[in-house]
Amino acid sequence: MATHRPGFQRTNTEHHDSPSSGPSDIELGDMKKNDYGSHEFHDRDAKVGTTVDISQHSDEEPPPQYEDAGDGFRKVTEPVESAKDIVTQVLHVDDDPTLNPYTFRVFFLGIGLSIFGSVLQEIFYFKPQTIYVSVVFLCVIGYVLGELMALAIPRKGILRYLNPHPFNMKEHAAITLMASAAAQTATATEALAAQQLFYGGYPSKAAGIFVVLSSQLIGYGLAGLLRDVLVYPTKMLWPINLPVATLLETLHRDKVETKRRLKVFYIVFACIFVWEAFPEYIFTVLTGVSIFCLADQKNLVFTNLFGGASGNEGLGFLSICFDWNYIAGLNSPMWYPFQTQINMLIGICGCYVLFMSVYYGNIWRSYDFPFLSQELFDGSSNSTNFVTWNQTAVLNDKFEINQDALHAQGIPYLTGTYIVYLITSNMGLTAALTHMFIWNRDDIKAGWAWAKPSNLKLLLRPETWRFWQNPESPEARFARKQNDPDLDPHYKLMMRNLYKETPMWWWALVVIISWVAGVAALYGMKSTLPWWGFLVSTILTGVFLLFFGAQMGITGFQFNIQPICQMLAGYLFPGRPLANFYFTCYTYNSLQMGQLLAKDLKLAQYTHLPPMCTFIVQITGCLVGALFNWVMMVTIVQNQSTILESIQGSNIWSGQNIQQFNTLALAWSIAPDMFSVGARYQWVTLSFLVGFVAPLPLYFAYRYTGWWGFRYINTSIILWYFGNLFVGINSSLTSFFIVGFFAQWWLRKYRPLMFVKYNYLWAAALDGGTQVLVFIFTFAVFGGSGKAVNFPTWVGNPDTSLHNIDYCAVNPANNG
């Protein structure tokens, strides 16, 4: 019986010249080249075009051998533990370099899905719980349409150029990557929406569009420049990619091999599609079932602790959610690493205690303001009447703070829970810098290799800048990197197949062009952000991307640096909230895009898509997505402005993100009166200093005792989740952890074969079916097209003027 699955060997990813390798070593010079310039070696079990290497490093322990399960997967009996286990057991390490990704289908469907994804994501941004468009969802739609075009377009005559061959995996991957790059919400649209709602609009529509475009592309260029650190190493797993990479393999490998898995995918997809109509529209109580609120529907303490099915309602403690749209809205528990989930659980439990203690202890006058809110409040507020702060009274005609008017109006207040969020997230941010330095020092060091004196001297040589002369060949790149044991097996396979790398100067040019366009647009917008402030934002983005990009690649956790960006802007540009807006766009937003596009570069690596093709489709997706982000933002703000300005919003639309953005911009613009040492909220600033030392006790305890548990704890993640429940719908946490512990602990440990074959496929099906349904309902009944069609009120869909969705009491003070 075969000891490896077709097209895959566990030892085919390391090529070393070792005396112990014996006669089985295969040198590049011994292999013929095909018409595509790739070296060929045909394993009798591998499909044509696959390149494998059967040598093994002499110092490497041979992996366990398993019997073939008959469907392309081994009969895995041991737990899947390391990143290398995952990328070589869950994914096939084989490649057909003859597959062509440059087709009409790629650009037609890619641009179409980019428009679709960017519009949908912008809609989700204005929801009471921010939800991300699943790449799996886009992947499923791309597959259906791609196969349809391959079937419908004749392959004869002139139309054969539109349909040159069957729809293949690399076409599908390119379409998915283009749509993924577009399906993001540009923070620049958040700034423009806030300016429209709270500052009377912005002066130039064209400049606004260029702000959106440039803020997206700067992050992309920086991610490309750092790909040696963020993408190529095996430990940079980017676990969020595993469901879609698994799905792409399942859809395009031998149909006999994957027949059962495809059937499972379609069944789960169909079931969740039908089911989601109930919690989303018909039976909305299923969004969060709280036995405590059902038992006492007039108790506001129960609302704050156990409620959570409506936006800004409560903490959702012990609520059970049956809506996958919210359970996996930010991160699916089926792929979120177990270690990250443990740290998240510790943080969430701490959040329950902290929020209730601060509110009912009346710290910072918490009891006089809403339990959860992102607004600024006037000092005249009390527990029965919440009065929002009048920001227009303190702004001059340039939208700068008038100090005399400020002191006449009074310094605004924030809710106690929001202050806790700011303190713990600020601590978590600086703790992440320390954590990455002490535990991942070598990875971070690699990111600063360019700063070595020997490398800096190279910058003075003329040949360094003559990038068009003597570029490194694929053969030279492979010879230089083949012995690096840290490189991802999939990347080594691509090097061995001699794919041309995207030149470094392409990425640098993206950054430079975007930077120039951004400066011009900011001055056209009269943003009050000076050129030097823009330069500082770009430098900070590069530094943050190195640390937080590496953290996300390893743990799957994406840290929100928006508060620190707005704090820095507050001290750099005091009294200028608009400068705060746009400084944040070019730090926080550019970092987010850099992380997301680094994630997609890794997906391209898993699917062995040519690097130059990846560059083209991601740039195209970024441009299309940014344009349609702007179009959809304008539409929603015009049609839903009243709801977007309200404290709680509705269960369909909410302005919480824009309110939070504006609140922090205003608050940090008057930082000396609100956050500096001696001010009311001084610990928001002091928390940065505390965060730097927070990981050190566990580090020293580990060094002293050697106990693995101290290394398992990630202080930055815990601190972030200490304040995580400050906004949105929070009823899904209990269900999240139940599913997560089942998939990432029990299934992975006790049913490893089922985990390898089905876990990420189930995640893909659940995400895909859910988001197809949500998209249809957004325009059919939720008012995305301008008019909402409400489902009749019944016991499973209560009147939200009398109760929250989960029957918890409504605080009458929220309505003024």
Secondary structure, 3 states (H helix, E strand, C coil): CCCCCCCCCCCCCCCCCCHHHHHHCCCHHHCCECCCCCECCCCCCCCCCCCCCCCCCCCCCCCCCCCECCCCCECCCCCCCCHHHHHHHCCCCCCCCCCCCCCHHHHHHHHHHHHHHHHHHHHHHCCCCCCCCCHHHHHHHHHHHHHHHHHHCCCCHHHHHCCCCCCCHHHHHHHHHHHHHHCCCCHHHHHHHHHHHHCCCCCCHHHHHHHHHHHHHHHHHHHHHCHHHHCCECCCCCHHHHHHHHHHHHHHCCHHHHHHHHHHHHHHHHHHHHHCHHHHHHCHHHHCECHHHHHCCCCHHHHHHHCCCCCCCCCCCCCECCCHHHHCCCCCCCCCCHHHHHHHHHHHHHHHHHHHHHHHCCHHHHHHCCCCCCCCECCCCECCECCECCHHHHECCCCCECHHHHHHHCCCECCHHHHHHHHHHHHHHHHHHHHHHHHCHHHHHHHCHHHCHHHHHHCCCHHHHCCCCCCCCHHHHHHHHCCCCCECHHHHHHHHCCCCCCCHHHHHHHHHHHHHHHHHHHHHCCCCCCHHHHHHHHHHHHHHHHHHHHHHHHHCCCCCCHHHHHHHHHHHCCCCHHHHHHHHHHHHHHHHHHHHHHHHHHHHHHCCCCHHHHHHHHHHHHHHHHHHHHHHHHHHHHHHHHHHHCCCCCCCCCCHHHHHHHHHHHHHHCHHHHCCCCCCCCHHHHHHHHHHHCCHHHHHHHHHHCCHHHHHCCHHHHHHHHCHHHCCCCCCHHHHHHHHHHHHHHHHHHCHHHHHHHHHHHHHHHHHHHHHHHHHHHHHCECCCCCECCCCCECCECCCCCECCCCCECCHHHHC
